[in-house]
């Protein structure tokens, strides 16, 4: 239904994922210019069909931007995959408590006093029948 009266048919995210970044930028530019013309026609008193097109164009622009952002984020995830440090937005979200929790190595570290105590008083082993 949308394709009948709009210059650009409805944009689908599945189709956008295969496109390159330059193609996406071109498509975004055309969608934005079309939206600008529709907004002008709205002010001058355009028909009802043009007003409903505005919403569809806004949604299409959002789809293009979403695909662009997810592709850049995926590329960043690949880049930082085996690095020691990664940006905060690429780190696992978890909960605040789990993020602040000690690592396994930090948990296993013992103080000198604790080690001395364990050496002096080893755990008792009983012979059980």
N, CA, C and O atoms as a DFTB+ gen file, in Angstrom:
516 C
 N C O
     1  1       0.837      -1.189       0.000
     2  2       0.000       0.000       0.000
     3  2       0.880       1.250       0.000
     4  3       0.578       2.227      -0.685
     5  1       1.964       1.213       0.768
     6  2       2.856       2.371       0.885
     7  2       3.535       2.696      -0.436
     8  3       3.727       3.867      -0.761
     9  1       3.899       1.674      -1.199
    10  2       4.648       1.866      -2.438
    11  2       3.823       2.588      -3.507
    12  3       4.395       3.176      -4.426
    13  1       2.504       2.554      -3.405
    14  2       1.664       3.170      -4.443
    15  2       1.811       4.684      -4.517
    16  3       1.809       5.248      -5.611
    17  1       1.936       5.343      -3.386
    18  2       1.940       6.797      -3.420
    19  2       3.207       7.442      -2.859
    20  3       3.241       8.658      -2.667
    21  1       4.229       6.665      -2.597
    22  2       5.482       7.212      -2.074
    23  2       6.596       6.971      -3.078
    24  3       6.618       5.948      -3.763
    25  1       7.535       7.936      -3.162
    26  2       8.645       7.791      -4.101
    27  2       9.534       6.610      -3.724
    28  3       9.952       5.839      -4.588
    29  1       9.824       6.470      -2.414
    30  2      10.671       5.376      -1.946
    31  2       9.800       4.313      -1.281
    32  3       9.036       4.628      -0.368
    33  1       9.904       3.044      -1.731
    34  2       9.109       1.991      -1.088
    35  2       9.576       1.767       0.346
    36  3      10.643       2.238       0.740
    37  1       8.773       1.049       1.119
    38  2       9.082       0.813       2.524
    39  2      10.428       0.106       2.669
    40  3      10.706      -0.889       2.000
    41  1      11.231       0.636       3.542
    42  2      12.573       0.104       3.755
    43  2      12.483      -1.056       4.742
    44  3      11.838      -0.946       5.784
    45  1      13.139      -2.175       4.402
    46  2      13.162      -3.328       5.285
    47  2      14.591      -3.541       5.783
    48  3      15.551      -3.478       5.016
    49  1      14.702      -3.793       7.085
    50  2      16.016      -3.937       7.715
    51  2      16.804      -5.094       7.113
    52  3      18.027      -5.020       6.992
    53  1      16.108      -6.158       6.738
    54  2      16.775      -7.328       6.159
    55  2      17.509      -6.963       4.867
    56  3      18.614      -7.441       4.612
    57  1      16.879      -6.110       4.059
    58  2      17.513      -5.676       2.803
    59  2      18.682      -4.729       3.078
    60  3      19.678      -4.738       2.354
    61  1      18.555      -3.918       4.122
    62  2      19.584      -2.927       4.428
    63  2      20.874      -3.560       4.931
    64  3      21.959      -3.030       4.692
    65  1      20.765      -4.685       5.621
    66  2      21.951      -5.287       6.238
    67  2      23.029      -5.676       5.218
    68  3      24.217      -5.665       5.539
    69  1      22.627      -6.012       4.023
    70  2      23.597      -6.408       3.003
    71  2      24.295      -5.246       2.323
    72  3      25.306      -5.442       1.649
    73  1      23.770      -4.036       2.489
    74  2      24.317      -2.872       1.785
    75  2      25.561      -2.328       2.472
    76  3      25.792      -2.544       3.661
    77  1      26.368      -1.600       1.662
    78  2      27.577      -0.986       2.212
    79  2      27.220       0.323       2.917
    80  3      26.093       0.810       2.830
    81  1      28.205       0.874       3.612
    82  2      27.955       2.091       4.399
    83  2      27.624       3.270       3.490
    84  3      26.772       4.091       3.829
    85  1      28.294       3.362       2.333
    86  2      28.028       4.482       1.419
    87  2      26.612       4.408       0.857
    88  3      25.935       5.427       0.720
    89  1      26.166       3.183       0.529
    90  2      24.795       3.012       0.032
    91  2      23.775       3.417       1.088
    92  3      22.770       4.061       0.786
    93  1      24.048       3.030       2.333
    94  2      23.142       3.388       3.422
    95  2      23.088       4.902       3.621
    96  3      22.022       5.470       3.859
    97  1      24.258       5.552       3.520
    98  2      24.291       7.008       3.672
    99  2      23.519       7.696       2.552
   100  3      22.823       8.684       2.785
   101  1      23.648       7.165       1.323
   102  2      22.890       7.729       0.190
   103  2      21.393       7.589       0.423
   104  3      20.626       8.529       0.218
   105  1      20.994       6.404       0.853
   106  2      19.580       6.151       1.088
   107  2      19.050       7.044       2.207
   108  3      17.933       7.557       2.126
   109  1      19.846       7.224       3.236
   110  2      19.461       8.092       4.348
   111  2      19.267       9.526       3.867
   112  3      18.318      10.206       4.257
   113  1      20.180       9.967       3.017
   114  2      20.098      11.333       2.475
   115  2      18.816      11.511       1.649
   116  3      18.122      12.517       1.794
   117  1      18.503      10.544       0.792
   118  2      17.288      10.655      -0.028
   119  2      16.030      10.639       0.838
   120  3      15.089      11.391       0.587
   121  1      16.018       9.786       1.847
   122  2      14.861       9.726       2.742
   123  2      14.681      11.042       3.500
   124  3      13.556      11.508       3.681
   125  1      15.786      11.636       3.940
   126  2      15.701      12.892       4.681
   127  2      15.228      14.041       3.793
   128  3      14.444      14.885       4.227
   129  1      15.709      14.072       2.542
   130  2      15.257      15.131       1.632
   131  2      13.771      14.977       1.320
   132  3      13.037      15.963       1.243
   133  1      13.339      13.732       1.142
   134  2      11.917      13.479       0.889
   135  2      11.071      13.898       2.088
   136  3       9.985      14.453       1.924
   137  1      11.567      13.631       3.280
   138  2      10.865      14.029       4.500
   139  2      10.753      15.555       4.589
   140  3       9.720      16.092       4.989
   141  1      11.833      16.237       4.212
   142  2      11.821      17.708       4.241
   143  2      10.769      18.260       3.280
   144  3      10.048      19.198       3.621
   145  1      10.680      17.680       2.080
   146  2       9.679      18.150       1.110
   147  2       8.261      17.880       1.609
   148  3       7.359      18.695       1.415
   149  1       8.077      16.731       2.251
   150  2       6.757      16.418       2.798
   151  2       6.367      17.378       3.925
   152  3       5.203      17.756       4.054
   153  1       7.342      17.760       4.727
   154  2       7.055      18.707       5.813
   155  2       6.683      20.075       5.259
   156  3       5.825      20.766       5.808
   157  1       7.336      20.459       4.166
   158  2       6.995      21.726       3.512
   159  2       5.574      21.656       2.969
   160  3       4.797      22.596       3.136
   161  1       5.228      20.535       2.314
   162  2       3.880      20.383       1.762
   163  2       2.830      20.336       2.870
   164  3       1.687      20.741       2.662
   165  1       3.217      19.845       4.038
   166  2       2.296      19.813       5.182
   167  2       1.946      21.238       5.621
   168  3       0.793      21.545       5.924
   169  1       2.968      22.101       5.646
   170  2       2.760      23.489       6.046
   171  2       1.905      24.223       5.014
   172  3       1.029      25.012       5.369
   173  1       2.170      23.953       3.725
   174  2       1.424      24.634       2.658
   175  2       0.027      24.059       2.484
   176  3      -0.797      24.648       1.784
   177  1      -0.251      22.928       3.103
   178  2      -1.593      22.350       3.039
   179  2      -1.683      21.184       2.081
   180  3      -2.471      21.211       1.135
   181  1      -0.884      20.166       2.318
   182  2      -0.906      18.968       1.465
   183  2      -2.054      18.043       1.831
   184  3      -2.759      18.264       2.815
   185  1      -2.229      17.015       1.032
   186  2      -3.307      16.044       1.255
   187  2      -3.034      15.131       2.429
   188  3      -1.939      15.133       2.991
   189  1      -4.025      14.358       2.793
   190  2      -3.911      13.432       3.917
   191  2      -2.927      12.312       3.668
   192  3      -2.289      11.819       4.598
   193  1      -2.799      11.904       2.403
   194  2      -1.866      10.816       2.093
   195  2      -0.429      11.242       2.361
   196  3       0.396      10.434       2.787
   197  1      -0.131      12.527       2.107
   198  2       1.223      13.024       2.357
   199  2       1.518      13.061       3.850
   200  3       2.646      12.810       4.274
   201  1       0.511      13.371       4.635
   202  2       0.715      13.436       6.089
   203  2       1.011      12.053       6.659
   204  3       1.831      11.914       7.567
   205  1       0.345      11.033       6.128
   206  2       0.602       9.672       6.617
   207  2       1.967       9.167       6.152
   208  3       2.560       8.290       6.780
   209  1       2.457       9.723       5.052
   210  2       3.770       9.335       4.538
   211  2       4.901       9.789       5.458
   212  3       5.948       9.148       5.540
   213  1       4.669      10.904       6.146
   214  2       5.708      11.455       7.028
   215  2       6.104      10.429       8.079
   216  3       7.289      10.204       8.325
   217  1       5.110       9.814       8.693
   218  2       5.371       8.812       9.738
   219  2       6.165       7.639       9.173
   220  3       7.125       7.177       9.790
   221  1       5.764       7.159       7.999
   222  2       6.459       6.021       7.384
   223  2       7.909       6.367       7.043
   224  3       8.809       5.542       7.198
   225  1       8.119       7.600       6.576
   226  2       9.483       8.022       6.257
   227  2      10.340       8.118       7.517
   228  3      11.507       7.727       7.506
   229  1       9.770       8.631       8.590
   230  2      10.513       8.717       9.848
   231  2      10.926       7.338      10.334
   232  3      12.041       7.147      10.819
   233  1      10.025       6.386      10.201
   234  2      10.329       5.009      10.606
   235  2      11.429       4.417       9.713
   236  3      12.312       3.709      10.195
   237  1      11.365       4.713       8.414
   238  2      12.388       4.205       7.484
   239  2      13.756       4.784       7.815
   240  3      14.762       4.076       7.783
   241  1      13.787       6.081       8.136
   242  2      15.050       6.726       8.511
   243  2      15.608       6.058       9.775
   244  3      16.809       5.807       9.878
   245  1      14.730       5.780      10.716
   246  2      15.163       5.121      11.954
   247  2      15.739       3.741      11.662
   248  3      16.731       3.339      12.270
   249  1      15.118       3.012      10.730
   250  2      15.625       1.676      10.363
   251  2      17.027       1.770       9.778
   252  3      17.914       0.998      10.140
   253  1      17.221       2.734       8.861
   254  2      18.536       2.891       8.219
   255  2      19.588       3.229       9.278
   256  3      20.677       2.656       9.283
   257  1      19.256       4.162      10.172
   258  2      20.211       4.549      11.215
   259  2      20.517       3.385      12.155
   260  3      21.655       3.214      12.591
   261  1      19.503       2.594      12.462
   262  2      19.703       1.439      13.334
   263  2      20.650       0.436      12.703
   264  3      21.548      -0.080      13.368
   265  1      20.452       0.159      11.423
   266  2      21.328      -0.792      10.717
   267  2      22.750      -0.258      10.660
   268  3      23.707      -1.011      10.842
   269  1      22.894       1.046      10.406
   270  2      24.233       1.646      10.367
   271  2      24.923       1.516      11.726
   272  3      26.093       1.140      11.801
   273  1      24.189       1.830      12.799
   274  2      24.784       1.771      14.135
   275  2      25.125       0.348      14.553
   276  3      26.173       0.116      15.156
   277  1      24.254      -0.606      14.239
   278  2      24.553      -1.998      14.612
   279  2      25.757      -2.537      13.847
   280  3      26.555      -3.300      14.393
   281  1      25.885      -2.138      12.577
   282  2      27.036      -2.623      11.801
   283  2      28.339      -2.047      12.331
   284  3      29.346      -2.753      12.392
   285  1      28.335      -0.763      12.718
   286  2      29.560      -0.183      13.286
   287  2      29.885      -0.822      14.632
   288  3      31.050      -1.070      14.944
   289  1      28.852      -1.088      15.426
   290  2      29.076      -1.705      16.735
   291  2      29.613      -3.134      16.579
   292  3      30.468      -3.563      17.354
   293  1      29.112      -3.866      15.581
   294  2      29.615      -5.215      15.320
   295  2      31.089      -5.176      14.918
   296  3      31.886      -6.012      15.346
   297  1      31.436      -4.191      14.089
   298  2      32.835      -4.049      13.674
   299  2      33.722      -3.746      14.880
   300  3      34.821      -4.289      14.997
   301  1      33.250      -2.887      15.769
   302  2      34.011      -2.576      16.984
   303  2      34.146      -3.793      17.885
   304  3      35.199      -4.018      18.482
   305  1      33.068      -4.585      17.982
   306  2      33.128      -5.808      18.804
   307  2      34.198      -6.756      18.269
   308  3      34.949      -7.361      19.034
   309  1      34.255      -6.876      16.934
   310  2      35.270      -7.741      16.319
   311  2      36.672      -7.219      16.615
   312  3      37.582      -7.990      16.917
   313  1      36.834      -5.894      16.524
   314  2      38.142      -5.278      16.738
   315  2      38.633      -5.478      18.171
   316  3      39.808      -5.771      18.393
   317  1      37.737      -5.321      19.136
   318  2      38.124      -5.407      20.544
   319  2      37.985      -6.805      21.133
   320  3      38.137      -6.976      22.343
   321  1      37.702      -7.806      20.309
   322  2      37.402      -9.152      20.812
   323  2      38.493      -9.714      21.727
   324  3      38.185     -10.163      22.831
   325  1      39.756      -9.701      21.298
   326  2      40.833     -10.305      22.090
   327  2      41.731      -9.278      22.775
   328  3      42.854      -9.599      23.163
   329  1      41.248      -8.055      22.924
   330  2      42.022      -7.008      23.596
   331  2      41.776      -7.076      25.109
   332  3      40.771      -7.626      25.560
   333  1      42.695      -6.517      25.870
   334  2      42.570      -6.518      27.322
   335  2      41.479      -5.563      27.791
   336  3      40.711      -5.893      28.695
   337  1      41.409      -4.397      27.190
   338  2      40.431      -3.394      27.584
   339  2      39.512      -3.100      26.424
   340  3      39.942      -3.086      25.270
   341  1      38.231      -2.863      26.728
   342  2      37.300      -2.480      25.677
   343  2      36.432      -1.338      26.175
   344  3      36.286      -1.147      27.382
   345  1      35.852      -0.573      25.248
   346  2      35.023       0.562      25.655
   347  2      33.850       0.117      26.526
   348  3      33.394      -1.023      26.440
   349  1      33.373       1.032      27.362
   350  2      32.320       0.694      28.323
   351  2      31.051       0.188      27.660
   352  3      30.393      -0.710      28.184
   353  1      30.702       0.758      26.512
   354  2      29.455       0.328      25.865
   355  2      29.567      -1.059      25.242
   356  3      28.550      -1.646      24.874
   357  1      30.783      -1.596      25.114
   358  2      30.960      -2.946      24.568
   359  2      31.151      -3.990      25.667
   360  3      31.148      -5.190      25.393
   361  1      31.316      -3.536      26.899
   362  2      31.466      -4.471      28.016
   363  2      30.113      -5.081      28.365
   364  3      29.073      -4.481      28.091
   365  1      30.120      -6.282      28.973
   366  2      28.836      -6.882      29.364
   367  2      28.140      -6.029      30.421
   368  3      28.783      -5.514      31.336
   369  1      26.822      -5.883      30.289
   370  2      26.051      -5.010      31.182
   371  2      25.981      -5.560      32.596
   372  3      26.332      -4.854      33.542
   373  1      25.538      -6.795      32.769
   374  2      25.399      -7.444      34.070
   375  2      24.630      -6.565      35.058
   376  3      23.812      -5.737      34.656
   377  1      24.897      -6.751      36.348
   378  2      24.332      -5.872      37.369
   379  2      25.496      -5.112      37.972
   380  3      26.654      -5.484      37.784
   381  1      25.193      -4.053      38.691
   382  2      26.260      -3.232      39.267
   383  2      27.105      -4.063      40.224
   384  3      28.331      -3.951      40.234
   385  1      26.441      -4.906      41.038
   386  2      27.153      -5.742      42.009
   387  2      28.113      -6.704      41.310
   388  3      29.243      -6.892      41.759
   389  1      27.661      -7.314      40.211
   390  2      28.523      -8.260      39.493
   391  2      29.677      -7.547      38.796
   392  3      30.768      -8.106      38.680
   393  1      29.449      -6.313      38.330
   394  2      30.538      -5.559      37.702
   395  2      31.600      -5.184      38.723
   396  3      32.793      -5.198      38.418
   397  1      31.171      -4.849      39.934
   398  2      32.101      -4.413      40.974
   399  2      32.734      -5.583      41.727
   400  3      33.664      -5.383      42.508
   401  1      32.241      -6.791      41.501
   402  2      32.716      -7.975      42.212
   403  2      34.194      -8.230      41.914
   404  3      34.699      -7.845      40.859
   405  1      34.884      -8.888      42.861
   406  2      36.295      -9.240      42.674
   407  2      36.434     -10.328      41.615
   408  3      35.526     -11.136      41.418
   409  1      37.576     -10.341      40.938
   410  2      37.850     -11.385      39.963
   411  2      38.244     -12.665      40.699
   412  3      38.468     -12.628      41.909
   413  1      38.334     -13.799      39.993
   414  2      38.710     -15.070      40.615
   415  2      40.110     -14.986      41.222
   416  3      40.359     -15.520      42.303
   417  1      41.015     -14.317      40.523
   418  2      42.385     -14.196      41.018
   419  2      42.426     -13.366      42.297
   420  3      43.119     -13.709      43.256
   421  1      41.662     -12.256      42.293
   422  2      41.634     -11.398      43.479
   423  2      41.032     -12.125      44.679
   424  3      41.458     -11.912      45.814
   425  1      40.046     -12.979      44.431
   426  2      39.413     -13.733      45.514
   427  2      40.364     -14.774      46.097
   428  3      40.318     -15.049      47.295
   429  1      41.228     -15.357      45.258
   430  2      42.102     -16.440      45.712
   431  2      43.351     -15.954      46.452
   432  3      44.019     -16.754      47.108
   433  1      43.678     -14.677      46.363
   434  2      44.876     -14.144      47.023
   435  2      44.707     -14.186      48.543
   436  3      43.665     -13.815      49.082
   437  1      45.786     -14.660      49.230
   438  2      45.761     -14.748      50.691
   439  2      46.820     -13.829      51.276
   440  3      47.861     -13.599      50.661
   441  1      46.551     -13.303      52.468
   442  2      47.516     -12.439      53.144
   443  2      48.614     -13.297      53.773
   444  3      48.467     -14.509      53.924
   445  1      49.706     -12.644      54.131
   446  2      50.832     -13.348      54.755
   447  2      50.382     -13.959      56.081
   448  3      50.740     -15.092      56.402
   449  1      49.607     -13.214      56.837
   450  2      49.125     -13.686      58.134
   451  2      48.232     -14.925      57.971
   452  3      48.327     -15.880      58.743
   453  1      47.380     -14.888      56.968
   454  2      46.475     -16.013      56.704
   455  2      47.268     -17.261      56.330
   456  3      46.951     -18.357      56.791
   457  1      48.306     -17.104      55.492
   458  2      49.123     -18.254      55.076
   459  2      49.891     -18.828      56.269
   460  3      50.017     -20.046      56.398
   461  1      50.407     -17.949      57.145
   462  2      51.142     -18.390      58.321
   463  2      50.230     -19.183      59.255
   464  3      50.629     -20.207      59.810
   465  1      49.015     -18.701      59.419
   466  2      48.028     -19.367      60.276
   467  2      47.695     -20.756      59.747
   468  3      47.582     -21.707      60.521
   469  1      47.536     -20.878      58.411
   470  2      47.214     -22.162      57.798
   471  2      48.361     -23.154      57.928
   472  3      48.136     -24.355      58.079
   473  1      49.598     -22.647      57.870
   474  2      50.757     -23.520      58.035
   475  2      50.868     -24.013      59.479
   476  3      51.197     -25.173      59.725
   477  1      50.595     -23.132      60.413
   478  2      50.697     -23.482      61.832
   479  2      49.596     -24.448      62.260
   480  3      49.835     -25.357      63.054
   481  1      48.402     -24.249      61.734
   482  2      47.261     -25.096      62.099
   483  2      46.633     -25.720      60.859
   484  3      45.586     -25.261      60.400
   485  1      47.259     -26.762      60.310
   486  2      46.672     -27.399      59.116
   487  2      45.355     -28.082      59.489
   488  3      45.133     -28.396      60.659
   489  1      44.481     -28.316      58.503
   490  2      43.201     -28.957      58.810
   491  2      43.435     -30.377      59.313
   492  3      44.263     -31.113      58.775
   493  1      42.694     -30.748      60.353
   494  2      42.857     -32.065      60.954
   495  2      42.191     -33.126      60.081
   496  3      41.083     -32.945      59.576
   497  1      42.908     -34.241      59.922
   498  2      42.373     -35.354      59.130
   499  2      42.117     -36.502      60.076
   500  3      43.041     -36.976      60.736
   501  1      40.897     -36.954      60.155
   502  2      40.515     -38.044      61.041
   503  2      40.369     -39.338      60.257
   504  3      39.902     -39.352      59.119
   505  1      40.784     -40.429      60.901
   506  2      40.599     -41.742      60.293
   507  2      39.199     -42.219      60.635
   508  3      38.897     -42.497      61.796
   509  1      38.360     -42.313      59.645
   510  2      36.969     -42.705      59.869
   511  2      36.772     -44.116      59.337
   512  3      37.169     -44.434      58.216
   513  1      36.138     -44.974      60.179
   514  2      35.875     -46.343      59.743
   515  2      34.558     -46.443      59.061
   516  3      34.168     -47.527      58.625
